[in-house]
Amino acid sequence: MTDLKREAWLLGRSRAALAALLLLFLCAAAGVGLGLATVARDTAAIDRMLAGQRTEDAALAGFVRDAGYGAYYGFQPTWDAPSDLAFAALGSRDIAPALLRVRALALEGQIYENEAANPELALPGRFDLAFVVVYLAPLVLIALLHDLWSGEREAGRLHALEATPSARRRIWAPRVAVRVGGVLVALLLPFAIGAAVAGTDPQRALAFAGLIALVCLFWTAVALLVARRGRTSAVNAASLAAIWFALTLVAPAAANLAINAAVAMPDGAALARENREDVHAGWDRPREATMQQFLALYPQHAAGSALPPTFHWKWYFAFQHLGDLHVAETSDAYRSGIARRAELARTTGWLLPPAGLAQAMAALAGTDVAAQLAYQQRIRAYHTRLREFYYDYLFSEKPFGAADLARVPHFDPAGSM
């Protein structure tokens, strides 16, 4: 304990070290604060959508005349509520929609709709605690540890310190422990406060804290390896800065480019455009051919498939669904490509620990690509239930009124896919 107190006192005399730790603490606090604000904004948007849905349902009940009206005008809310850990690692939530209102129309033209945003602003990602841990904390560790031995050598004290009995245990280990401990406190204290505010599950919070500790331990090992073998403080700092630049910026970017080149996938915008064009072309196709294709999928509705000479909703929703089927193979390839790229990125994370630990943080927070794809799959499963609910009314010619709106399936955000 005396050795730790001595090293803490020595660290406290270094204004540069204290400034670095204070700056890291402020950045971590800012990351937690911005993360909590983002989660609160998403939660408020979901609450507003659900509150507005009641008003919209009441308005729809005032003029709905049949099931076709309900299916066409009835927007149904779906949402992906942020987890209790999302504030610490926002992940893909800055580019993926957290809520979406869908109808029983063709889904592919709806599922990728989102608010317009400047892509250049989204490129760097959100400033959150995970960003501070992965990108900024290593720089502070480098600043604190790069001259551990070279600084004493340049001051002419290294040989005397090395000659001290049990120097490794009494001098170097406490010095490393105090400096790394200061970094951990600067990161974990804001996180603990944020977790308390967000009501994070204690086990999940401990797991995330463990990932923060692993990031710090990795960079501590790298810094000590370079500092022990280096000669001058300037060379050590430059070497460690180059390693940080390579491991956190250059190598992950190169890996991402290689993965994108290796895994080809359809263009999402072209997919949505093709879906819309095929749906619009449905107006000009022979109605009998449309119904034959649809009944091949839903033969149970054959008894009620006869069409009147004029427009009927059953034909309209039949070619809407056929529009989705027209791009089904491309849509599957698109989602498979995203999943494959994410899988390769996780594999790359084993070779690039900083990137791998960042991915682990997003996965633990439920904000990674896998969570985004899972939400989309829940939307697809719900959309199928919604369509088939209205098909029963449309093909049986059952009356549909305001009271039937209460029986429309509702989205379950935690439901199975």
N, C-alpha and C positions, 0 to 999 in steps of 0.2 A: 504493500500500500504506500509505503514511503517513496518507493521508486516511481510509482504512478503519480503521486502528488508532485514530486520533483519535476517530472516531465510535463505535467499539466501547468506548473508554474512557469517553466521555460517557454511552453507554447503560448501562454498568456502574455509573455513579454514581447512576442513577435506581432507587431501591428499588421504586417502583411498576412500572416496566417489567420489572425482573428478577422481581418477584413474579408478574406476569402471564405471563411466559414460563415460569417454573417451574410455575405452575399448569397451563398448557397442556400442558407436558411430562408432568406427572403424570396429567392426564386422558387424554392420548394413550396413555401406558403402561397406564393402567387399561383403556382401550378395547381395546388389543391383548391384554392379559392375559385379559379377559373373553371376547374373541373366541376365543382359543386354548382357554380352558376349555370354551366351548360346542362347539367343533369336537371337542375330546377327548371330551366327553360323548356327542355324536352317534356318533363312531367307536366308542366303547366299547359303546353300545347296539346298534350294528350287529353288532359282534363277539359280543356276548352272544346276540343273536338267531340268528346263524349257528351258534354253538356249541350252543345249545339245540335247533337244528333237527336235529342229528345224534341227540340223545337222543330227540326226538319221532319221527323216522323209525324208529328202532329199536323204539320202543313200538308204532308203527303196524304194523310188520312182524309183530308178535306176534299180531295178531288180524285182519288184513285177510283177507277171504274172496273178494272179487271186486273188479272195477274200480269198482263203485259205492261200496264202502267206501273205497277209496283216494281217489276223487274227493271224497267227502263229508267224510271226516275228515282228509284230507291238506292241511294248511296249507303254503303255499309262500312263502318269504321274497322280498320285493323291497326294494330300498333305493336311496337316492340319497346316495352317499358325498360328504362335503364336499370341495370343491376345495382345492388348496394355498394358495388366496388367500381362502377363505371367512372366515377369522378377521378379516380387515380390514373386510369389508362383509357382514354376515349376511343382509341383504335379507329375502326372504320365508321364510327358514328358521325364523323364530320363529313362523310361523303354519302353514306347510305341513309335512306329515309327512315325515320323512326315511327312514322305513321303514314297510312295510306287508306283512302276511301275507295272502295271498289263497287262495281255494279256487276250484274249478271251478263254483261257484254263480253266480248273477246278480252281475255286477260292480258295477253302479251303486250297490248298497246297501253295497258294501265300500270303494270307492275313496276315499270322502271320510271314512272313519273315522279318528279321531285321538284322542289323549289329551285329556280335558277340561281346559280352561284358563280362567282368568278373563279375559274379553275386555277388561276395563278395564286389566289389567296388560299385555296385548299391544298396546293402542292406541298408546302412545308409541314402540313399537319397542324394539329392543335397543340398549344402550349399547355401541357399537363404535367403531373408529377412524374409519369413515366419518361417524358422528354427530359426532365431535369436529371433523373437518375441515370439515364442511358448516355446523355450527351454532355451534361455539365458537371456532374459529380466526378467523373474520371479526371477532368481537368484540375479540379481542386485537389484530388488525391495526388496527381502528378506534381502540383505545386508544393504540396506538403512533404512528399517523399523523395523527390528526385535528388535532393542534396543531402540525404541522410548521412552518407559516409563522405562524399566529396566535400561537403561543406565543412566538416571537421578536419578533413585533410588540408583544405585550403587555409583553415585557421590555425594549422599547426598542432591540433590537439588529438588527431586520430591515433597516433602510436601510443600516446599516454592512455587514452581510453581503451584501446584494444588490450593494453597490458593489465588493465584492472581485472581482478579475479571475477569470474562469471560475468564477463562484460555482455555477452549475448543476453543473459537472463536479466541482469540488473540495469542495463542501459538501453540496448537496441530493442528488445521486446517491449518494454514499457513505452518507449518512444513511439514505436509503430502503433501500439495499442491505443495510446492517447490520441494520436492524430487521426487514425481510422475511426476511433470512437467519436471524435468530434464531427466527422463527416456523417456518420450514422445518426447521431443526434440531430444534426441539421436537417436530415431527410425524414427520419422517423417521427420526430415530434409533430411537424405539420401533418404528416399522414395520420398519426393517431388522432389528432383533433378532427381531421376530415372524416375519418372512419366513425368517430363518435357522433358527429353531426349527421352523417348519412345513415347511421344505424347499421353499419356493416357487420355481418356475421363474424364473430371473433375468430373462428377457424380460418375463414377466408382472409381476414385481415392479417393473421399471423403468417399465412402462406405468402401473401403479397410482401409482407415485411421480410420474409425469408428470401424472396427474389431480389429485393433491394440489397440485402446483405450479400447475396451471391455476386451481384454486380460490383459491389465495393471490394469484396475479397478477390475477385478476378483481377481488377485493376491494381489492387495492392500487390498481388503476386507479380504482375508485370512490372510495376514500378520498382519493387524491391530487386527483381532480377536485373533490371537495367542499372539501378543505382549501385548495386553491389559490384557489378563488373565494370562500371564506367570509371572514367578518370576525372573529368571536370564536371562541375554543376551545369555549365552551359551545354556541354555535349549531351549530358543525361537528359536535360529538359528538351533539347531539340529532338533527340531520339524518341523519347516518350511521346512528344507531340506528333511526330511522324507516325508512330504506331497507332495512336488514337485516331489520327486522320484516316489511316488506312483501314482500321478495323470498324470504325463507326460510320464512315462516309463512303470511301472509295470502293472497298470490297462489297458492301451490301448493294451499292448502286450497280456495280458490275454484275453481281449475281442476279439482280433483278432484271437487268437487260438480257442476260443469258437465258434466264427462265422464260421471259417473254418471247425471245426468239425461238426457243426450243419447243414451246407449247403454243401452237397456233390455235386461234379461236375466232369464231365469227364476230363481225362487228355488231355491237349491241344496237346502235342507232339504225343500222340497215335492217336488223331483225324486226324492230318495232315498225319501221316503215313498210316492210314487206307484209307484215301482219295487217296493217291498216289498209294497204292496197288490196289485199285479197278479200278483206271484209267488204270494202266498198264495191269490189267487182261482184260480190254475191247478189247485188240488186239486179244484175244483168244476166245471171245464169238462169237456165230453166228451173222453175220451182220444183218440178217433179224430181229432177236429178239431185237437187239439194236435199230433198226429203229422203230419197233413197240412201244417200250417203249417211245422213244422220241416223236413219232407222237401222242401218247396219251396226251402229254403235249402241243404240237404245231400242232394241226390237220390242221391248215391253210397251212402247208407246205407239205401235203400229195401228192398233184399233182406232186411235183418235187422231191419226195423221192426215186425214182428208182435209184439203184446203178449199176455202170458198173462192169464188172468182176474184174477190178483192183482197186487200192486204190482210194478213193475219200474223199475230205476234209469234206463233209457233214457228213459222217459216223464217221470220226475222232472227230469232234466237238460234235457230238451227244453223244458219250460215255464219252467225257470229262465232259459234263453237267450231265450225269447220275452218274458220280463219285461224283459230289457235292451232288446230291440227295441221294446217298447211305449213306452219313454221315450227312444229313440235320437235322435229329432228334437229333443226338449227338451234332451237332454244336449249335442248338437252346438251348439245355440243358446247354451247356458250357457258352453261352452268358447270359442265364437266371441266371445261378449260380453266375457269376460275378456281374450281376446287383443286385441279391438278397443279396449277401455279402455286396455290397456297400450300399444298403438300410439299412441293419442291422447296419452297421458301422455308418451311419448317425443317426439312432435311439440311438445308444450307445453314440453318441456325446452329446445328451441332458443330459445324466447322468455324462459324463466326459467333462466338459466345455473346457479344453485345447484342447482335441482331436476334439470336435465339432467346435471350432473356427478355428482350422487348416483346417478342411474340408471345412468350409465356405469360407476361403481364397482361397483354390484351386478351389472351385466351381465358385467364383466370377471372378477368373482369367481364367476360362475356361480350367483348366488343371487337372480336377478330372477324376475319372473313367467314369462318365457319358459322359464327352466330348470325351474320348477315344472310348467308344462304339458308340457314335453318328458318329464319323469319320468312323468307320468300316462299319456302316450301309450306309453311303453315298457311300463308295467304293462298297458295294454290289449292291446298286441301280444303280450305274454307270456301273458296270460290266454287269448287265442285259441288259442295253441299248446297250452296246458294242456288246454283243453276238448277240442280236436280229438284230442289224444293219447288221452283217455279214451273219446271217441266210438268210436274204432276198436275198442276192446275191448268196449264195451257193445253195439254193434250187430252185431259179428261173433260175440259169445258166446265169445270167446277166454278161456281161463282166465287169471286174474290172481292172482299170489301175491306173496310177499315179494320174490322175485328181480326182479319187474317194477317194483317201486318204484324201483330203481336207474336205470330207463330213463325216469322221469318228467322232462320238460324242466325245466331250471333257468334261473332268471332271469339275464340278462346285463346288468349295470348300464351297460355301455357299448354295448349292442347297438343295432341299427337299429330304427327305429319302423315 
